Amino acid sequence: MSATAAKSATSVALDIRKLSLSFGGLKAVSEFTLALPVGGLYGLIGPNGAGKTTVFNLLTGVYKPDVGHVYLDGAQIDGKKPSQIARAGMARTFQNIRLFGELSVLDNVRTAAGVRAKTGLLRTLLRSPVHVGEERAITERSLELLDVLGITHRKDEQSKSLPYGDQRRLEIARALATEPKVLLLDEPVAGMNTLEKKEMRSLIQSLREKFGVSILLIEHDMGLVMDICENITVIDHGVTIAVGSAKDIQGNKAVIEAYLGVPDESDPIPAGDAPPVTDAPDAKVEA
């Protein structure tokens, strides 16, 4: 057992306890519970409109839960502002890419790294040696992240001009620049071709070892989820309907019925090398 795996067995990076949220009379998320171990790579899946992205919005402070609690590395973060949660060690990417389009690739990452800046306004305005040194360290760190994500050669380009796959990579680099303990990835391979998906799969698997980060992943590509996630939670209409390994989920009748509409054992959830669900004509609606 690796050091990361051993630590994962005894430590919880993200502890979500009975998180619930309603919009008017609609129950968007109901008593959602999940314990992501340190160094873990877990999946959160469900059919279109299941509430997956709403869970991420609750975790990152975009929404405040009606009831329930969230603990990040043992500290309670539910109800805090997004900026406070980011500084506590939670970072995310988005289902629809959100970059600073007019800024360069490097400046997108540098901006995110500012979350960890320690110099105050006065030292910044005066360009004090402490501030200059910190700025230099941020630039060096940002270039290292671009190198890990394979896009250093595009550092001076405007982010809006990048190919789609590189925009996804930049968004991950920007999230990592905040030095998170937990990384939330919202459909990281959406819109990618087969080769890009294969490269992203390897990259995601390497991130937790290289950066010591725990990962919770939303993805409609069932092949990727079943292949890399150690544990999978399935929600439908905001309600958790299954939790378990890829093998457990593939044969779960409630999951099959939620995805396909009929509890037919001849149509299991696809395994690692099977065609992804995202190839279906109507499978790309935001959660």
C-alpha positions, -999 to +999 in steps of 0.1 A: +000+000+000+014+034-010+018+062+016-011+081+000-033+050+002-023+044+038-032+079+048-065+077+029-076+048+050-075+069+082-081+105+071-110+123+055-103+153+033-140+162+026-168+152+049-203+160+036-232+154+060-268+153+050-266+184+027-300+196+015-312+225-007-346+234-020-356+260-046-392+269-037-410+236-035-383+217-056-359+196-036-327+200-056-305+181-032-317+158-004-295+147+025-264+143+004-236+125+023-201+116+012-167+111+028-138+117+005-106+103+019-072+121+017-057+111-017-090+097-029-104+099-064-142+096-062-170+100-088-204+117-086-227+107-114-263+108-123-287+114-153-293+149-167-307+173-141-298+150-112-283+178-091-246+171-095-235+206-102-258+219-075-238+198-050-206+214-063-222+249-059-231+240-023-196+228-015-180+260-029-203+285-013-223+295-044-254+282-026-259+279+011-275+247+023-309+246+040-295+219+063-264+198+066-227+205+071-195+204+051-161+198+067-129+204+048-098+189+064-118+189+097-129+225+095-166+234+090-170+255+057-207+254+050-222+289+049-188+306+042-181+328+012-166+312-019-134+332-014-131+319+022-137+283+010-110+287-017-085+299+009-095+270+031-084+246+004-113+239-020-109+245-058-131+236-087-135+237-125-167+244-142-191+225-165-190+255-188-154+268-190-149+301-171-116+317-180-105+353-181-106+354-219-087+387-224-059+377-201-029+356-211-027+320-202+000+328-176-019+357-161-050+334-156-029+311-134-011+340-117-045+356-108-057+324-091-024+320-072-031+354-056-054+336-032-023+326-013-006+360-015+005+374+019+016+409+012-010+436+018-022+466-003+005+490+010+034+467+002+019+460-032+015+497-040+050+505-029+065+475-047+083+465-016+110+438-018+087+413+000+059+419-026+084+417-055+097+384-042+062+370-037+053+380-073+083+363-086+075+331-067+039+332-080+051+335-116+075+306-111+048+284-096+024+293-124+049+283-150+055+250-133+017+243-133+015+252-170+044+228-176+026+200-158-006+206-178+014+207-210+006+242-221+037+262-213+042+270-250+009+289-249+017+311-218+016+344-237-016+337-257-050+350-247-069+323-230-099+328-253-078+318-283-068+284-270-081+252-285-110+237-264-089+209-249-062+234-238-088+256-222-098+227-201-062+221-191-058+258-182-088+257-160-073+228-141-040+247-138-058+277-125-076+256-099-043+240-088-027+274-084-048+280-053-030+250-037-062+231-029-066+201-006-097+190-025-102+195-062-137+194-077-137+186-114-170+193-133-170+173-165-133+177-173-135+157-206-167+172-219-164+181-256-130+163-260-121+139-287-110+103-280-072+112-278-078+142-256-100+121-233-072+095-230-046+122-222-069+138-196-076+105-179-039+100-173-035+136-162-063+133-136-048+101-122-014+118-118-027+150-101-033+135-067+001+120-065+020+150-077+000+176-057-013+156-028-049+166-037-081+146-032-105+147-062-142+145-066-152+142-102-185+148-121-185+133-155-210+119-181-183+098-197-191+065-179-160+048-194-137+073-177-156+073-144-157+035-141-120+033-151-104+057-126-128+063-097-123+042-066-158+049-053-189+063-070-220+080-057-251+082-079-278+107-075-311+111-092-334+141-087-312+152-058-315+118-040-286+094-035-296+061-051-264+041-050-228+042-036-201+018-043-173+005-066-175+006-103-186-031-103-213-024-078-227+005-098-226-012-131-250-039-119-272-017-097-309-019-109-318+015-095-289+031-114-298+013-146-334+024-143-324+060-136-302+062-167-322+040-191-357+042-178-361+004-174-345-020-149-331-042-177-301-063-167-292-067-204-283-030-205-257-024-177-239+008-171-208+006-194-174-005-180-141+012-185-135+005-222-172+008-233-185+037-254-192+067-231-228+077-223-219+112-235-220+099-271-258+096-268-276+124-286-295+138-256-269+131-228-254+166-226-277+187-205-263+205-175-270+190-141 
